[in-house]
Amino acid sequence: MLTHYSYYASLGAVGDFSDALILFAFARQTAVDVDNKSYYYECLADLAVGRKSEELEMQVAVLGSQGFTTRREVDTAYRYFGIDPSHAIHLNDEHIIGTFKSRLSDVSAAMVEDTRRQLRIIGEARDSAVIRAEAAGALETYEQALSWLDLSHDQADDFVPTMVSLKVCLLSHCLLHLSASLDNELTVCRPQTIQAPWKQHAKPFSSSLNTVTAIDCVSTSRTAI
């Protein structure tokens, strides 16, 4: 088991350092050794408790809200997806995202957010923007758009509007049912064709794909179903 002395040494600090110097040492270590920032965060959290320092404890809480996690949390996140933490270093981001998607398809709706949270922990530990975006459900890149539409790079452009329309219709259907179950007015969407600015994408579709289904939102209530 690691001792307080070991945590001090790992941060390049000693016991008589002020809280400010401890935080400075932590900042420098995490800046130059990003791969081990979870360990340094663990060191800081332990020292905050051992020193009974309100300043350090507050900083630990702030860092936690910014995505810092301990090694124990990271190991737990990997195991959540059936990944041995000791083998994680040999896995690329695509493999981890694939495992996440497989797990997401099997969990209940109540477990979706926790599943994404576990992936966020891994993304922060690996400093992976791709994993963080996947955990957030963001659509910021060409690859993420393809994934959301269940398309591959080699599929014909003509199939893209069809998949977009299908996704929009599914979302509208879900909102209608939510409106019914909540007995409340919600915004639902219907397809509308617009010009598609594919040139904004890093890897644009061919010029033949110049329209796409967009969302034209209207309000509805339970009585509209």
C-alpha positions in Angstrom: 0.0 0.0 0.0 1.2 3.5 -0.8 2.0 5.8 2.1 1.6 9.6 2.3 5.4 9.7 1.8 5.0 7.9 -1.5 2.3 10.3 -2.6 4.5 13.3 -1.7 7.5 11.7 -3.6 5.3 11.0 -6.7 4.4 14.7 -6.9 8.0 15.7 -6.4 7.1 17.3 -3.0 7.9 16.8 0.7 5.7 17.0 3.8 6.6 20.5 4.8 5.5 22.0 1.4 2.6 24.5 1.7 -0.7 23.7 0.1 0.2 26.1 -2.7 3.4 24.3 -3.5 1.6 20.9 -3.4 -0.8 22.2 -6.0 2.0 23.6 -8.1 3.8 20.3 -8.0 0.6 18.5 -9.0 0.0 20.9 -11.9 3.6 20.4 -13.2 3.4 16.6 -13.0 0.0 16.4 -14.8 1.3 18.8 -17.5 4.4 16.7 -18.3 3.1 13.2 -17.6 -0.5 13.3 -18.9 -0.8 9.5 -19.1 -0.5 9.2 -15.3 -2.7 12.2 -14.4 -5.2 9.8 -12.7 -2.4 8.6 -10.4 -1.4 12.2 -9.5 -5.0 13.1 -8.9 -5.2 10.1 -6.5 -2.0 11.4 -4.7 -3.5 14.9 -4.3 -6.8 13.5 -3.0 -5.1 11.3 -0.5 -2.9 14.2 0.7 -5.9 16.5 1.0 -7.4 14.0 3.5 -4.2 13.3 5.3 -3.3 17.0 5.7 -6.9 17.9 6.6 -6.5 20.7 4.2 -9.7 22.5 3.2 -7.9 24.2 0.3 -6.6 20.9 -1.1 -10.0 19.3 -0.6 -11.7 22.1 -2.5 -9.2 21.8 -5.4 -9.8 18.0 -5.5 -13.5 18.7 -5.8 -13.0 21.3 -8.5 -10.7 19.0 -10.5 -13.2 16.1 -10.1 -15.9 18.3 -11.7 -13.4 19.0 -14.6 -13.1 15.3 -15.3 -10.1 14.2 -13.2 -10.5 10.7 -11.9 -8.5 8.3 -9.7 -6.9 5.1 -11.0 -9.5 3.1 -9.1 -12.3 4.9 -10.9 -10.5 4.3 -14.3 -10.0 0.6 -13.5 -13.7 0.3 -12.5 -14.7 2.0 -15.8 -12.6 -0.5 -17.9 -14.0 -3.5 -16.0 -17.6 -2.1 -16.6 -17.0 -2.8 -20.3 -15.3 -6.2 -19.6 -11.8 -4.8 -20.3 -8.8 -5.8 -18.2 -7.3 -2.5 -17.1 -3.8 -4.0 -17.5 -4.5 -4.6 -21.2 -6.2 -1.3 -21.9 -2.9 0.3 -23.0 -2.8 -2.1 -25.9 -6.3 -1.2 -27.1 -7.0 1.7 -29.5 -9.9 4.2 -29.1 -11.9 2.5 -31.9 -11.9 -0.8 -30.0 -13.1 0.9 -26.8 -15.8 2.8 -28.6 -17.0 -0.4 -30.3 -17.2 -2.1 -26.9 -19.1 0.8 -25.6 -21.7 0.7 -28.4 -22.1 -3.1 -27.9 -22.7 -2.6 -24.2 -25.1 0.4 -24.8 -27.3 -1.7 -27.1 -27.8 -4.2 -24.2 -28.5 -1.9 -21.2 -31.8 -0.5 -20.1 -32.7 3.1 -20.7 -32.0 3.7 -17.0 -28.4 2.6 -17.4 -27.6 4.6 -20.5 -26.3 7.6 -18.6 -24.1 5.6 -16.3 -22.7 3.7 -19.3 -21.8 7.0 -20.9 -20.3 8.2 -17.6 -18.0 5.2 -17.5 -16.9 5.9 -21.0 -16.3 9.6 -20.1 -14.0 8.4 -17.3 -12.0 6.3 -19.8 -11.9 9.2 -22.3 -10.5 11.6 -19.6 -7.9 9.1 -18.5 -6.7 8.5 -22.1 -7.0 12.2 -22.9 -9.0 11.1 -26.0 -11.2 13.7 -27.6 -12.8 11.0 -29.7 -13.9 8.9 -26.7 -15.1 12.0 -24.9 -17.3 13.0 -27.8 -18.7 9.5 -28.1 -19.5 9.5 -24.4 -21.3 12.9 -24.8 -23.2 11.6 -27.8 -21.9 14.6 -29.8 -22.0 14.8 -33.6 -19.0 17.0 -34.4 -17.1 15.0 -37.0 -17.7 13.2 -40.3 -17.0 9.8 -38.6 -19.4 10.5 -35.8 -22.1 11.5 -38.3 -21.6 8.2 -40.1 -21.7 6.3 -36.9 -25.0 7.9 -35.8 -26.6 7.2 -39.2 -25.3 3.6 -39.2 -23.5 4.2 -42.4 -20.0 3.2 -43.6 -17.5 5.2 -45.7 -18.2 3.1 -48.8 -22.0 3.4 -49.0 -23.5 5.4 -51.8 -24.4 9.1 -51.2 -27.9 8.5 -52.3 -28.5 6.4 -49.2 -27.6 9.2 -46.8 -30.8 11.3 -47.1 -32.8 8.0 -46.6 -31.0 7.3 -43.3 -31.4 10.9 -42.1 -35.1 10.8 -42.8 -35.4 7.6 -40.9 -33.6 9.0 -37.9 -35.8 12.1 -37.9 -38.9 10.0 -38.2 -37.8 7.8 -35.3 -37.1 10.9 -33.1 -40.5 12.4 -34.0 -42.1 9.1 -33.0 -40.3 9.1 -29.7 -41.4 12.6 -28.9 -45.0 11.9 -29.7 -45.0 9.0 -27.3 -43.3 11.1 -24.6 -46.0 13.8 -25.1 -48.6 11.1 -24.6 -47.0 9.6 -21.5 -46.3 13.0 -19.9 -49.6 14.5 -20.8 -47.7 17.6 -21.9 -47.1 19.6 -25.0 -43.8 18.8 -26.6 -42.0 19.8 -29.8 -42.1 17.2 -32.5 -40.4 17.2 -35.9 -41.3 16.5 -39.5 -38.9 16.1 -42.4 -38.1 18.9 -44.7 -35.6 19.0 -47.6 -32.9 21.7 -47.6 -29.6 22.3 -49.2 -26.8 20.5 -47.4 -23.5 22.4 -46.9 -21.3 19.3 -47.1 -18.2 21.4 -47.7 -18.1 22.1 -44.0 -17.2 18.5 -43.3 -13.6 17.4 -43.0 -14.3 14.6 -45.4 -17.3 15.8 -47.6 -19.6 13.6 -49.4 -19.6 13.8 -53.2 -21.2 16.8 -54.9 -24.1 14.6 -56.1 -25.4 14.7 -52.5 -26.7 18.3 -52.4 -29.9 17.9 -50.3 -30.6 16.3 -47.0 -33.6 16.0 -44.7 -33.7 18.6 -42.0 -36.0 19.1 -39.1 -39.0 21.3 -39.3 -40.3 21.6 -35.7 -43.9 22.1 -34.7 -45.7 21.8 -31.3 -48.1 19.1 -30.5 -49.9 17.8 -27.4 -51.4 14.5 -26.3 -54.6 15.3 -28.2 -52.7 15.4 -31.5 -51.9 11.7 -31.3 
